[in-house]
Amino acid sequence: MPSLTIRNIPEDILEILRARAGRNRRSLNGEVLVLLERHALAPATDARRLIEEVREIQRRYTVPTVDHDEIDELKRRGRVR
């Protein structure tokens, strides 16, 4: 099986990888392979579909805006004289 050597890995990144590998009960090599499979080799996200999903969420959860005149009118209606 082919192999890959990565040189000059910053110490903090190496420690993060070691910690992840330990939590996931994998070797360092196994953890790096899993990360590559999940992230670097994952199918590309369709940007248009993602943008449309975000817009739909925004439409669903956006609060209608109220201008200053409407706020003043609502205040007047709420006051008892």
DRENDO-1510 file (C-alpha; in Angstrom, 1 decimal, always signed):
<recs>
REC; n; res; u; v; w
REC; 1; MET; +0.0; +0.0; +0.0 .
REC; 2; PRO; +1.3; +3.5; -0.8 .
REC; 3; SER; +2.5; +5.8; +2.0 .
REC; 4; LEU; +2.7; +9.5; +2.6 .
REC; 5; THR; +5.2; +11.4; +4.7 .
REC; 6; ILE; +4.3; +14.8; +6.1 .
REC; 7; ARG; +7.2; +16.9; +7.3 .
REC; 8; ASN; +7.4; +20.0; +9.6 .
REC; 9; ILE; +4.0; +19.5; +11.3 .
REC; 10; PRO; +3.6; +22.3; +13.9 .
REC; 11; GLU; +3.8; +20.8; +17.4 .
REC; 12; ASP; +0.3; +22.1; +18.4 .
REC; 13; ILE; -1.3; +20.5; +15.4 .
REC; 14; LEU; +0.4; +17.2; +16.2 .
REC; 15; GLU; -0.8; +17.3; +19.8 .
REC; 16; ILE; -4.4; +18.0; +18.6 .
REC; 17; LEU; -4.1; +15.0; +16.3 .
REC; 18; ARG; -2.7; +12.8; +19.0 .
REC; 19; ALA; -5.4; +13.8; +21.4 .
REC; 20; ARG; -8.2; +13.1; +18.8 .
REC; 21; ALA; -6.6; +9.8; +18.0 .
REC; 22; GLY; -6.6; +8.9; +21.7 .
REC; 23; ARG; -10.2; +9.9; +22.2 .
REC; 24; ASN; -11.3; +7.9; +19.2 .
REC; 25; ARG; -9.1; +4.9; +20.1 .
REC; 26; ARG; -7.2; +5.1; +16.8 .
REC; 27; SER; -3.5; +5.3; +15.9 .
REC; 28; LEU; -2.3; +8.7; +14.8 .
REC; 29; ASN; -2.1; +7.3; +11.2 .
REC; 30; GLY; -5.7; +6.0; +11.5 .
REC; 31; GLU; -7.0; +9.3; +12.8 .
REC; 32; VAL; -5.3; +11.2; +9.9 .
REC; 33; LEU; -6.8; +8.8; +7.4 .
REC; 34; VAL; -10.3; +9.3; +8.8 .
REC; 35; LEU; -9.9; +13.1; +8.7 .
REC; 36; LEU; -8.7; +12.9; +5.1 .
REC; 37; GLU; -11.6; +10.7; +4.1 .
REC; 38; ARG; -14.2; +12.8; +5.8 .
REC; 39; HIS; -13.0; +16.3; +4.9 .
REC; 40; ALA; -10.5; +16.3; +2.0 .
REC; 41; LEU; -12.2; +13.6; +0.0 .
REC; 42; ALA; -15.8; +14.4; +0.8 .
REC; 43; PRO; -18.0; +15.2; -2.2 .
REC; 44; ALA; -18.0; +18.9; -2.9 .
REC; 45; THR; -21.1; +20.8; -1.6 .
REC; 46; ASP; -23.4; +22.2; -4.3 .
REC; 47; ALA; -23.0; +25.9; -3.5 .
REC; 48; ARG; -26.3; +26.9; -5.1 .
REC; 49; ARG; -28.2; +24.3; -3.1 .
REC; 50; LEU; -26.5; +25.4; +0.1 .
REC; 51; ILE; -27.3; +29.1; -0.5 .
REC; 52; GLU; -30.9; +28.3; -1.2 .
REC; 53; GLU; -31.1; +26.3; +2.0 .
REC; 54; VAL; -29.7; +29.2; +4.0 .
REC; 55; ARG; -32.2; +31.6; +2.3 .
REC; 56; GLU; -35.1; +29.3; +3.2 .
REC; 57; ILE; -33.9; +29.2; +6.9 .
REC; 58; GLN; -33.6; +33.0; +6.9 .
REC; 59; ARG; -37.2; +33.3; +5.4 .
REC; 60; ARG; -38.5; +31.0; +8.1 .
REC; 61; TYR; -36.9; +32.7; +11.0 .
REC; 62; THR; -36.6; +36.4; +10.1 .
REC; 63; VAL; -38.6; +38.7; +12.2 .
REC; 64; PRO; -40.6; +41.3; +10.2 .
REC; 65; THR; -39.2; +44.8; +10.5 .
REC; 66; VAL; -41.1; +47.6; +12.0 .
REC; 67; ASP; -40.3; +51.3; +11.2 .
REC; 68; HIS; -40.3; +54.2; +13.7 .
REC; 69; ASP; -43.8; +55.4; +12.8 .
REC; 70; GLU; -45.3; +51.9; +13.4 .
REC; 71; ILE; -43.5; +51.8; +16.8 .
REC; 72; ASP; -44.9; +55.2; +17.7 .
REC; 73; GLU; -48.4; +54.2; +16.7 .
REC; 74; LEU; -48.1; +50.9; +18.7 .
REC; 75; LYS; -46.9; +52.9; +21.8 .
REC; 76; ARG; -49.9; +55.3; +21.4 .
REC; 77; ARG; -52.3; +52.5; +21.2 .
REC; 78; GLY; -50.9; +50.9; +24.3 .
REC; 79; ARG; -51.2; +54.0; +26.5 .
REC; 80; VAL; -54.2; +54.5; +28.6 .
REC; 81; ARG; -55.3; +58.1; +29.4 .
</recs>
